[in-house]
Amino acid sequence: MEQDFSLLGLNKYDMKAYESLVRLGKSTATKISKDSGVPYGKIYETLSSLERKGLVITIAGDVKKFV
């Protein structure tokens, strides 16, 4: 049964990406996209949305990672 997280301000892609990050720990956008099913073309927008909501931290480096 799929839950409705719209009351928390999360859309479907936000929730899928967040759940993947919880499972994966620190990870790249590519891995999060593949694990979550969020299209790669939407993953950075989704991760940015989660960061604005205080749910994700971006770690700068040669390859940007998220936690």
Secondary structure as UniProt FT lines:
FT   HELIX           6..8
FT   HELIX           12..24
FT   STRAND          27..28
FT   HELIX           29..36
FT   HELIX           40..52
FT   TURN            53..54
FT   STRAND          58..59
FT   STRAND          65..66
//
